[in-house]
Every structure is written in structure tokens, then in C-alpha cells.
Amino acid sequence: MTERIKQVEENYKKGYNCAQAVACAYCDLFGVAEQDAFRAVECFGRGMSVRATCGAVSAMAYLVGLKFSDGNLEKPGTKRFCYDFFEPMSEAFAAKNKSTLCKDLKGIETGVPLRSCIGCMVDAAELVEQYLLDNTEQHTTTDL
């Protein structure tokens, strides 16, 4: 387990929600201060408070945007790249956990949880490391 994944767990123990725990463990690598990431993803926890997309999955999407968005407000050119890059990450999470929805992962409707919150965060962190950190040279916005 990497130090960053351990940091995800420590963040959660400190009271960060699932999105904050993941986003804040990696945000510095993409030029964002921890407090700014913490604030930006606060409402992503608990499936954006409606039990929709898991906050840990939402944090992965947030980090993809931080890494690859061109930030061009006049003529955004990296949207499709970010969507396409994130898709296999989301699919990998779903393959491992049978869903990306908080309500399914927690078993809200079925009474049968698929994965613990900490398990979801660790899985998301492992995918961040696999897709965003291990493949730095392989996936850049010059691939557009």
C-alpha cells in the first residue's frame, strides 16, 4: 500500500468524506492546495447527498480533470479527452465493486452492501495511481 493510499485512510479517519479523502491525498500532484480540493469536493460525498455516484468515484473524475483539462475558458479543448480517459477508470471501479452508485455500494435499497466506504476509497486510490500516476508518459493531452 502506498503512502498516498494510507493518506486516504487517514483523511477518512479525520472526518473527510469519501471524495475529500481521495481528492486531498493526490491534489498536490496536480497543482491544487489541499484546502481548495477539500472545499471543491465537499458535496461529492454520500453520492452527492442523493446516493448517486460514489464520492470516491467522483474524486477520481475530479483528479482526471485536474491532470488533463487545458483550462481554456474561451475554447475548451480537452473535454472529450477527459471523458474518454475517465471512462475505463469508472468501468474498472464498477467491475470490482458491481456499481459506481453509493446507494448500491451501501445496500440502501437491497439491505446488502457491496463494499465499505473505506474499501471504495482504497479502490479509487489504487485506480488513481494506476491510471494517473503510473501512466504519466503514456496519457497526455497531446494525445488529443
C-alpha positions in Angstrom: 0.0 0.0 0.0 1.4 3.4 -1.0 1.8 6.3 1.3 -0.9 8.1 -0.7 -3.4 5.3 -0.1 -2.5 5.3 3.6 -3.2 9.1 3.5 -6.7 8.4 2.0 -7.4 6.2 5.0 -6.0 8.8 7.5 -8.1 11.5 5.8 -11.2 9.5 6.3 -10.4 8.8 9.9 -10.0 12.6 10.4 -13.6 13.1 9.2 -13.1 13.8 5.5 -15.9 12.4 3.3 -15.1 9.8 0.7 -14.5 12.3 -2.1 -12.4 14.6 0.1 -10.3 11.7 1.4 -9.3 10.6 -2.1 -9.0 14.1 -3.8 -7.0 15.6 -0.9 -4.5 12.7 -0.9 -3.5 13.5 -4.5 -4.4 17.1 -5.3 -0.9 18.5 -4.6 0.4 16.4 -7.5 -1.9 18.3 -9.9 -1.3 21.8 -8.5 -4.2 22.3 -6.1 -3.9 23.1 -2.4 -5.5 20.6 -0.1 -7.9 23.1 1.4 -9.1 24.1 -2.1 -9.7 20.4 -3.1 -11.4 19.8 0.3 -13.8 22.6 -0.4 -14.3 21.8 -4.1 -15.5 18.2 -3.4 -17.3 18.7 -0.1 -20.7 18.0 -1.6 -19.5 14.9 -3.6 -19.6 12.7 -0.5 -22.5 10.4 0.2 -23.2 10.1 -3.5 -23.6 13.9 -3.8 -26.1 13.6 -0.9 -28.6 11.8 -3.1 -26.9 8.4 -3.1 -25.9 8.8 -6.7 -22.3 8.4 -7.9 -20.0 7.3 -5.2 -17.9 10.2 -3.8 -14.6 8.2 -4.3 -15.5 7.8 -8.0 -16.4 11.5 -8.3 -13.0 12.3 -6.8 -11.3 10.2 -9.5 -13.1 12.3 -12.1 -12.1 15.5 -10.3 -8.4 14.4 -10.4 -8.6 13.5 -14.1 -9.9 17.0 -14.8 -7.1 18.5 -12.7 -4.5 16.5 -14.6 -5.7 16.8 -18.1 -8.0 19.9 -18.5 -6.5 22.6 -20.6 -8.3 25.2 -18.5 -9.2 27.1 -21.7 -12.2 29.1 -20.8 -12.6 30.6 -24.3 -12.4 27.3 -26.3 -12.2 24.2 -24.1 -10.3 21.5 -26.0 -9.9 18.7 -23.5 -13.4 17.7 -22.6 -13.6 14.6 -24.8 -10.2 13.5 -23.8 -11.1 13.7 -20.1 -14.4 11.9 -20.6 -12.7 9.2 -22.6 -9.8 8.9 -20.1 -12.1 8.6 -17.1 -14.5 6.0 -18.6 -12.2 3.0 -18.2 -11.4 4.1 -14.6 -15.1 4.2 -13.8 -15.6 0.9 -15.5 -12.7 -0.7 -13.6 -14.3 0.5 -10.3 -17.7 -0.9 -11.3 -16.1 -4.2 -12.4 -14.5 -4.6 -9.0 -17.5 -3.4 -6.9 -20.5 -4.2 -9.1 -21.6 -0.5 -9.2 -20.5 3.1 -9.0 -23.6 4.2 -7.2 -23.4 5.0 -3.5 -26.9 3.6 -2.8 -25.9 0.3 -4.4 -22.5 0.1 -2.7 -24.1 0.8 0.6 -27.0 -1.5 0.0 -29.5 1.2 0.7 -32.4 -0.4 -1.3 -31.3 -4.0 -1.0 -30.0 -4.2 2.5 -26.9 -5.9 1.1 -23.9 -3.7 1.0 -21.5 -4.4 -1.9 -18.4 -2.5 -0.4 -17.5 -0.5 2.6 -16.7 3.2 2.2 -13.1 2.7 3.1 -12.9 -0.1 0.5 -14.4 2.1 -2.1 -11.8 4.8 -1.3 -8.9 2.4 -1.4 -10.1 1.0 -4.7 -10.5 4.6 -6.1 -7.0 5.5 -4.9 -5.5 2.4 -6.5 -7.1 3.4 -9.8 -5.8 6.9 -9.5 -2.3 5.5 -9.0 -2.7 3.1 -11.9 -4.2 5.5 -14.4 -2.9 8.9 -13.4 0.4 8.2 -11.8 1.8 5.0 -13.4 0.9 6.1 -17.0 2.1 9.7 -16.9 4.1 9.5 -20.1 1.5 7.3 -21.9 -1.5 9.6 -21.5 -1.1 13.3 -22.0 -3.3 15.9 -23.6 -1.0 15.9 -26.6 -2.8 12.6 -27.5 -5.9 14.7 -28.4 
